[in-house]
Amino acid sequence: MRRKPRKLSGMLLRSYILFSLSLGVSFIVLLLFFVARTNARMPAEDMSLLQAHAIARPDQADIRTDAIEAVDGWVEILDEQLRILEVRGEKRDGAAAGYTERELIALFHDTDDNPFYASIAPFHTNDGERRYVLVRLPKQHVRTDVVLSEMTAANWNIFWIALAETGALFVLLFGLNVYVYSRLTAVRLTNPLGAIAAGIRSISDGRYHERLRVEANYELAQIQESFNKMAEKLEQAEADNRRMAESKQRMLVHISHDLRTPITTIRGYAEALQHGVIKDEAARQRTLSLIHGKTKLVSELIDDVFELVKLEVPDYPVVRTTCDLAEFTREMAVDHYDLFEEKGMVFECDIPADELPVPIHAKLLYRAVSNLLANALKYNQPGTHVRLSLIDGPGEVRLEVADNGIGIPAELRARVFEAFVRGDAARKSDGGSGLGLTIARHIAEKHGGRLELDSGGRWTRFVLTLPKAGETAASMGGISAAERRR
């Protein structure tokens, strides 16, 4: 049987108790370590070494005065006449050579005007001579206390009562601290986590528009921010999928319309020829020419649809070779010049004379620029100026196809790159497939670039932007316009 997951509040409570206990034990251990280390390092650890009887020795060289000197005290060795024979440390009460009995007794008076404590002890040297050890200690460094060597029963009773009261107060404060901590933690964690869980349920139910807006700590705020970004991306993906589904449905409708019209025409003319309705040879030839034109239109439409389907595949391979884009553009201008001249349009070029290396898939890019030029040729009237420009910029180049013709209606500008969008709202069968700009944009994106419409002013511009070649460029040029068209 699977164990039921424990609540976060219980886990936090147990963690806090263990943390508090470990902290208390650590504090006690550190306190004991501090006391032990302090006592070991303090020079006045052994208080007996500050008293005269404790340091008196028959051999004066064995008298230890380190502890006394460490607290700014000093030691004087006196003979039987109370003359000073030796001083250990810095004598701070004057430079007298000895004491009288009255002066010696005055050293032991515990008065405010006496800044030193004194202790004296007699001893005999190894030669049998009587000597005295006089110890002087400054009061500001030494404190004397009177303590009981043994505690009475009443004192022990007071001690245990105080200890019990302290323990009870500790338990009460500890329990109160644990309760308050657990409640505050539960409120600060459980509420945001509950909101996040509700948000996850809404996402699983398909409500991608909902967002989390709760106040939380930094970590939970990060989760909330990431969740909202995920919801936004899911909402955008759903909108894109819906738009794509609608586009594909619209595409099927347009394809069926664009195929049915020419096929119906082809069928009608074929039946007329089959049944001998058209007997005049010239009329028969015109009919055959119309059938050929409609068949070509159907073939081009099928090719465009097939090309678009391939380009919409995310992993469609596009192998690019670094070519001279200036030469590439000049060749395209030569290929299309006669078409514009036949229609009575003015075709201009603005191409740099220097080489411009750019990594491209020549066949696909030729298709994209040809679509832009064909679009300008098809929908504009004679006398229109069409300009093909190549502009070198920092890190990228721009291929522009601009014209000052009829322009694009305002209601179509936002959808001009969608499939089957054409300027002829009636969808005439002799027009284009409506896929040229869509295919051109996909080709630009496959090159890591973009295709944009700029319809400001009198000119309509289609701007195809491509990234430049890196330092490790492949071989230059060598691909003719005829090879790109194959």
ChimeraX attribute file (.defattr): number of C-alpha atoms within 10 A of each C-alpha:
attribute: neighborCount
match mode: 1-to-1
recipient: residues
	/A:1	3
	/A:2	4
	/A:3	5
	/A:4	6
	/A:5	6
	/A:6	8
	/A:7	10
	/A:8	12
	/A:9	17
	/A:10	12
	/A:11	11
	/A:12	15
	/A:13	18
	/A:14	13
	/A:15	12
	/A:16	16
	/A:17	14
	/A:18	12
	/A:19	12
	/A:20	14
	/A:21	12
	/A:22	12
	/A:23	12
	/A:24	12
	/A:25	12
	/A:26	12
	/A:27	12
	/A:28	12
	/A:29	12
	/A:30	12
	/A:31	12
	/A:32	12
	/A:33	12
	/A:34	12
	/A:35	12
	/A:36	11
	/A:37	11
	/A:38	12
	/A:39	13
	/A:40	12
	/A:41	10
	/A:42	11
	/A:43	16
	/A:44	17
	/A:45	13
	/A:46	11
	/A:47	11
	/A:48	12
	/A:49	18
	/A:50	27
	/A:51	19
	/A:52	21
	/A:53	18
	/A:54	14
	/A:55	18
	/A:56	24
	/A:57	17
	/A:58	16
	/A:59	12
	/A:60	16
	/A:61	7
	/A:62	10
	/A:63	16
	/A:64	17
	/A:65	18
	/A:66	16
	/A:67	19
	/A:68	23
	/A:69	18
	/A:70	14
	/A:71	17
	/A:72	16
	/A:73	26
	/A:74	23
	/A:75	27
	/A:76	19
	/A:77	20
	/A:78	22
	/A:79	16
	/A:80	11
	/A:81	13
	/A:82	16
	/A:83	17
	/A:84	18
	/A:85	13
	/A:86	14
	/A:87	13
	/A:88	17
	/A:89	16
	/A:90	11
	/A:91	15
	/A:92	13
	/A:93	9
	/A:94	6
	/A:95	7
	/A:96	9
	/A:97	11
	/A:98	15
	/A:99	15
	/A:100	11
	/A:101	9
	/A:102	8
	/A:103	10
	/A:104	15
	/A:105	11
	/A:106	13
	/A:107	17
	/A:108	15
	/A:109	13
	/A:110	12
	/A:111	11
	/A:112	8
	/A:113	7
	/A:114	13
	/A:115	14
	/A:116	22
	/A:117	19
	/A:118	22
	/A:119	16
	/A:120	19
	/A:121	15
	/A:122	17
	/A:123	16
	/A:124	15
	/A:125	13
	/A:126	11
	/A:127	8
	/A:128	9
	/A:129	11
	/A:130	15
	/A:131	22
	/A:132	23
	/A:133	25
	/A:134	22
	/A:135	24
	/A:136	26
	/A:137	22
	/A:138	18
	/A:139	16
	/A:140	10
	/A:141	11
	/A:142	14
	/A:143	8
	/A:144	7
	/A:145	5
	/A:146	5
	/A:147	7
	/A:148	6
	/A:149	6
	/A:150	7
	/A:151	11
	/A:152	9
	/A:153	9
	/A:154	8
	/A:155	11
	/A:156	11
	/A:157	12
	/A:158	11
	/A:159	12
	/A:160	11
	/A:161	12
	/A:162	12
	/A:163	12
	/A:164	12
	/A:165	11
	/A:166	12
	/A:167	12
	/A:168	12
	/A:169	12
	/A:170	12
	/A:171	12
	/A:172	12
	/A:173	12
	/A:174	14
	/A:175	13
	/A:176	12
	/A:177	12
	/A:178	17
	/A:179	13
	/A:180	12
	/A:181	15
	/A:182	19
	/A:183	14
	/A:184	13
	/A:185	16
	/A:186	19
	/A:187	13
	/A:188	15
	/A:189	16
	/A:190	16
	/A:191	15
	/A:192	22
	/A:193	18
	/A:194	11
	/A:195	15
	/A:196	20
	/A:197	12
	/A:198	13
	/A:199	21
	/A:200	18
	/A:201	12
	/A:202	16
	/A:203	19
	/A:204	10
	/A:205	9
	/A:206	14
	/A:207	15
	/A:208	21
	/A:209	13
	/A:210	15
	/A:211	19
	/A:212	18
	/A:213	13
	/A:214	14
	/A:215	12
	/A:216	16
	/A:217	11
	/A:218	9
	/A:219	9
	/A:220	17
	/A:221	16
	/A:222	12
	/A:223	16
	/A:224	23
	/A:225	15
	/A:226	12
	/A:227	18
	/A:228	19
	/A:229	13
	/A:230	15
	/A:231	23
	/A:232	16
	/A:233	13
	/A:234	17
	/A:235	18
	/A:236	14
	/A:237	13
	/A:238	14
	/A:239	12
	/A:240	12
	/A:241	12
	/A:242	12
	/A:243	12
	/A:244	12
	/A:245	12
	/A:246	12
	/A:247	15
	/A:248	13
	/A:249	12
	/A:250	14
	/A:251	18
	/A:252	12
	/A:253	13
	/A:254	18
	/A:255	17
	/A:256	11
	/A:257	14
	/A:258	22
	/A:259	19
	/A:260	14
	/A:261	16
	/A:262	21
	/A:263	17
	/A:264	12
	/A:265	15
	/A:266	20
	/A:267	13
	/A:268	13
	/A:269	18
	/A:270	15
	/A:271	13
	/A:272	15
	/A:273	15
	/A:274	10
	/A:275	9
	/A:276	11
	/A:277	11
	/A:278	16
	/A:279	11
	/A:280	9
	/A:281	9
	/A:282	10
	/A:283	11
	/A:284	17
	/A:285	12
	/A:286	11
	/A:287	18
	/A:288	16
	/A:289	12
	/A:290	16
	/A:291	20
	/A:292	13
	/A:293	15
	/A:294	21
	/A:295	17
	/A:296	13
	/A:297	21
	/A:298	21
	/A:299	13
	/A:300	14
	/A:301	19
	/A:302	15
	/A:303	12
	/A:304	18
	/A:305	18
	/A:306	11
	/A:307	13
	/A:308	19
	/A:309	12
	/A:310	15
	/A:311	21
	/A:312	13
	/A:313	9
	/A:314	8
	/A:315	9
	/A:316	11
	/A:317	10
	/A:318	13
	/A:319	11
	/A:320	15
	/A:321	19
	/A:322	21
	/A:323	24
	/A:324	20
	/A:325	24
	/A:326	23
	/A:327	21
	/A:328	20
	/A:329	22
	/A:330	19
	/A:331	16
	/A:332	18
	/A:333	20
	/A:334	12
	/A:335	13
	/A:336	15
	/A:337	16
	/A:338	13
	/A:339	15
	/A:340	21
	/A:341	13
	/A:342	9
	/A:343	15
	/A:344	14
	/A:345	19
	/A:346	15
	/A:347	20
	/A:348	15
	/A:349	16
	/A:350	14
	/A:351	18
	/A:352	16
	/A:353	9
	/A:354	10
	/A:355	13
	/A:356	20
	/A:357	22
	/A:358	24
	/A:359	22
	/A:360	25
	/A:361	18
	/A:362	23
	/A:363	15
	/A:364	21
	/A:365	19
	/A:366	20
	/A:367	17
	/A:368	23
	/A:369	24
	/A:370	19
	/A:371	18
	/A:372	21
	/A:373	24
	/A:374	16
	/A:375	17
	/A:376	26
	/A:377	21
	/A:378	12
	/A:379	16
	/A:380	18
	/A:381	14
	/A:382	14
	/A:383	15
	/A:384	19
	/A:385	19
	/A:386	24
	/A:387	20
	/A:388	23
	/A:389	21
	/A:390	22
	/A:391	15
	/A:392	15
	/A:393	11
	/A:394	7
	/A:395	10
	/A:396	14
	/A:397	21
	/A:398	19
	/A:399	22
	/A:400	25
	/A:401	24
	/A:402	23
	/A:403	25
	/A:404	18
	/A:405	19
	/A:406	14
	/A:407	19
	/A:408	15
	/A:409	11
	/A:410	10
	/A:411	8
	/A:412	13
	/A:413	14
	/A:414	10
	/A:415	12
	/A:416	21
	/A:417	22
	/A:418	18
	/A:419	21
	/A:420	23
	/A:421	22
	/A:422	24
	/A:423	16
	/A:424	11
	/A:425	7
	/A:426	7
	/A:427	17
	/A:428	12
	/A:429	16
	/A:430	12
	/A:431	14
	/A:432	22
	/A:433	23
	/A:434	22
	/A:435	22
	/A:436	25
	/A:437	23
	/A:438	21
	/A:439	26
	/A:440	26
	/A:441	20
	/A:442	21
	/A:443	26
	/A:444	21
	/A:445	16
	/A:446	23
	/A:447	20
	/A:448	12
	/A:449	18
	/A:450	18
	/A:451	22
	/A:452	15
	/A:453	18
	/A:454	13
	/A:455	18
	/A:456	9
	/A:457	9
	/A:458	11
	/A:459	18
	/A:460	21
	/A:461	24
	/A:462	23
	/A:463	20
	/A:464	25
	/A:465	22
	/A:466	21
	/A:467	18
	/A:468	20
	/A:469	18
	/A:470	12
	/A:471	6
	/A:472	7
	/A:473	14
	/A:474	15
	/A:475	12
	/A:476	16
	/A:477	17
	/A:478	10
	/A:479	15
	/A:480	13
	/A:481	19
	/A:482	10
	/A:483	10
	/A:484	15
	/A:485	11
	/A:486	6
